Amino acid sequence: MSLPSPESPAASNYLGLAGKSSFTLPEIRAEVVIVEIFSMYCPYCQAEAPNVERLFQIIQANKSLKDKVKLIGIGVGNTPYEVGVFEDRYEVPFPLFADPDFSIHKILGEVRTPYFIAVKINQDGSHQVIYSQLGSFGDPQDFLDLLLERAKIKKGA
């Protein structure tokens, strides 16, 4: 699954992708990448947006985690404009990508939304899904703790 590099330099920097025109998940500079599959039109995605934003803030506030755990979102069936509307309306602080033709959605098994996938990036460049879930993940700190446990990452301070 290949995604276009973000247009925003800040988003490219966040993902560690400077100078690339497209990328795959293992190219993101992180140990774990959390992928949110959403749709601008999904009321459940809209309701979950504050929890996802809180998850991002918890990760960013932890110096030992902010470079190890990254988030991205994929707007299935959404144009870049629609993804931008969702990003603005819910003040999404991490990179979002449009999937207007559902091509990424098909690769992911046509999951419903919201759907969360955590991918562990290994040092050798390989990767594996360590968690996937349909719907709300509940408490952001509990969700993060579960993912860190599965990825065998210490939380730190």
N, C-alpha and C positions, 0 to 999 in steps of 0.2 A: 504494500500500500504506500503510494507516494503522494505527498502533499506539496503544494507550492509554498515556497518560503514566504513568511509574512512580509508585507510591504513595509510595515513599521520597523525602523531600526531597533527600537526598544524591544519589540516582540522577538525579533531575530536574535538580539543579544540575550534575552531571557532564556531562549532555547539553545543558545550556543551555536547558531547556524550562520554566522556572518559569512557573506560571499557565496552562498549557495542559492540556486534558483528553485530547487525542489529538495525534498528530504524524505527519509523514512524514519519511523520511530526510533530505531537504534542509533540514529545519528544525533538525536537530542542529547545534550550534555547533562545527563542525570542518571541516577540509579533506578528510579522508578518514574514512569510517566503515567499519569491518570488521564484517561480519555473520557470526556463526557460526550455522549451521543445525544443530541437534542434537536428540537425543532422550534422555531419561533412561534409556531401555532399551537404547541403542546401546552395545555394548562398545567400539567404536572411539572414540566420543565420550568415554567414560569414560577411555580410555587417553590421549586427546589433551588432556584437561583440564589436566594440569600444564604442557604446552607453551603452551596458550592463556593460562594464568595468568602464565607467565613473559613472554610477549609483552606482556601488560598492564603488568607491572612494568618492563620495559625502556622502554616508552613513557612511563610515569609518572615514571621516573627522569631523563628527558631534558627539561629545562626548555623547550627549543625545540619539542618534539613533543607534550607532554602536552595542550596545548590545540588541537593540529592533527589528532590522530589519536584516534578514539574507537572503542570496541568495544561491541557489543550481541550478545545471543544470542536465538535464537528456538527454543523447544522445540516441534517439530512433533508434533502428536498428544498433546501433554502438557497436562494441566490446570495451573492455577496452583499447586496443591499439589505436583504432580510436579516442576514447574520449581523450586519452593522446596526440595524434597528434593535435587535435583541441585545447586542453588546452595549449600546447606549442606554436603553431602557433599564437594564438590570445592572449597569455599571460593572460589567465583567472585566476583571483586571488581568486576564490571561488571554493568549491568542486563540481566536476562533477561526474556523475554516468552513467555507461553503462547500456543499456537496449537492449542487442543483440537479444533477442527473441521477442521483442515488447510486453512483458507481462505488463509492466507499461503503455505503450502506449495504450494498449487495455482498461485498467482500466480507463484511462483518456478520453476515447471516441474516440481514434484514430484521435486526432487533427492534423492539418497540422503544419508545422514549419516555422518560430519560433512561439512559443506560450508561453504566460506568464500567470501564475496563482498566485494570491496573496492569502495566507491563513492566517487568523487571528487565533492565538492560545490563547484561553481563559485560565484564571487562574485555572479553574476547569478541565483542560485537554481536554475539547472539542475544536472543531475547525470548521471554516466555510470558504468557498471561498468568498472573498469579491470583487474579480475582476478577470476577465479573458479576454484575448485578443489575437487574431491572428495577427501576423505581427509586424512591428516596433511600438514601443511605443513613438517615437518622442523624444522630449527634456527630458533627464533623470531627471532633477530637477522638471519639471512639472509632470512627471509620478510619482515620489516619493511623491510629494505634494498631488496628487490625492489619492494614496494608504494610506497615513497618515490620510487624511481626512476620508476616508472610514473606517479605523481602529480606528478612534477617538484617535489618538496619536498626542500629541503636538510636533512640530518640535524642539523646543529648540535651543540652541546655539551650 
